[in-house]
Amino acid sequence: MNSKEDSFSKFLKKESFFLLIKPKDNIYSNTSIRNLFLEELESLVKSGLKNIEISWSNNENWSDFVSDIKIKYPRINLGSASIVNKQSIEDSLKIGLNFSMMKFWDKDLFNYAQSKNYLLIPGINNLKDLKEAINLNCNIIKIYPIKSKDSSINILNYQNIDFIAAGGLSINDVKTYKSLGYKAIVIGDKGFINKKFDPKIFEWLKNN
């Protein structure tokens, strides 16, 4: 597992944010909507996007959709998000994704991923869950929702943990959270507005 975490950490050094994509079901059934999305994604990857996660769905076409992206962009650090059950881990493993992120802390799900030698990153916002995760040798942790983080959590006290901030953040927040000690942020809803990726993401990629 350490080699997977090391590889993941290298991607964090290359780029300071993850783009979280939450496909609506019509992307699977509507070819024009899907093609428009893939054109946009192509532009971002060409601009230098390194870290992408796609929300897991029990839609029967989810695996094919994500698998196609993995095949087309083999150098992208591609993962799944909103992992809620063993099935979502199995789907991610079958595709060969690099990682997955949970919304919240689920000890049993984390242990299941560990048993599969799969990198599952928990979402945590209270000290009790943080300590439990660290005791289970979890070295990459998402603080989510960042705006309601337990004030007793001081990430600077955990030098060997890579922290990622998530929840309601945009590309404008990268600098702020990096200065607070976070290795990266997750950009979700504020990254994809009106069927288009935020133009400021393209600007950021161009200038960094």
Salt bridges, closest charged atoms under 4 A:
GLU40 OE2 - LYS196 NZ 3.52
GLU42 OE2 - LYS46 NZ 3.49
GLU42 OE1 - LYS72 NZ 3.27
GLU90 OE2 - LYS116 NZ 3.26
ASP129 OD1 - LYS128 NZ 3.94
GLU132 OE2 - LYS107 NZ 3.91
ASP162 OD1 - LYS183 NZ 3.23
ASP189 OD1 - LYS22 NZ 2.98
